[in-house]
Amino acid sequence: MSHSETRIAVVTGASSGIGRATTELLRTQGLFVIGLARGLKDSQWTRSCDVRDEEKVKAVFHEIEVEFGHLDLLVNCAGITSLVSDPLSYSAKDWETILQTNLIGMYHCCKHALSRMVKHGYGRICLLYTSDAADEGLGVDLGGRRII
């Protein structure tokens, strides 16, 4: 099957956790998956990419479009938390780093994936986010739902 007939997916945060598991699952479903993460080396299946760096994100999505001709799916799994368990003790720098990765980085990826999907008339974006905060008892319990 050629790349033009294969569904092409990009998964951020693919070096560990949910991102790695998502990459593996999508591959078992027959998709060609390119995993992105800061700690990965460039290969046929992975790209080194810090989602906080919009120019790098733009370049990676351009490379994927040139190589494969289209992008069908983006799964955003990249995310970080602070090593400090009490959010009230986070410094402004901690919050800035978390927001740059978890929010702005997600925006960068969506922006550069979506423009290609629109151009090709097809695409899906899935935003996944998890936090250890609920497991650590942080947040507010509202009748069985934890608001973090």
URPE-V512441 format. One record per backbone hydrogen bond with DSSP energy under -1.0 kcal/mol. CO is the residue of the C=O (numbers start at 0). NH is the residue of the N-H. Records with the same first field share a line. If there is no record, write none. Layout:
CO->NH  NH
This chain:
1->4  5
6->31
7->71  72
8->33
9->74
10->35
12->15
15->19
16->20
17->21
18->22
19->23
20->24
21->25
22->26
23->27
25->30
26->29
31->8
33->10
34->46
35->13
36->39  48
44->34
45->42
46->36
49->52
52->56
53->57
54->58
55->59
56->60
57->61
58->62
59->63
60->64
61->65
62->66
63->67
64->68
71->123
72->9
73->125
74->11
75->127
85->88
86->89
90->94
91->95
92->96
93->97
94->98
95->99
96->100
97->101
98->102  103
99->104
102->106
103->107
104->108
105->109
106->110
107->111
108->112
109->113
110->114
112->116
113->117
114->118
115->119
116->121
123->73
125->75
131->135
132->137
133->136
139->146
141->144
144->141
146->139
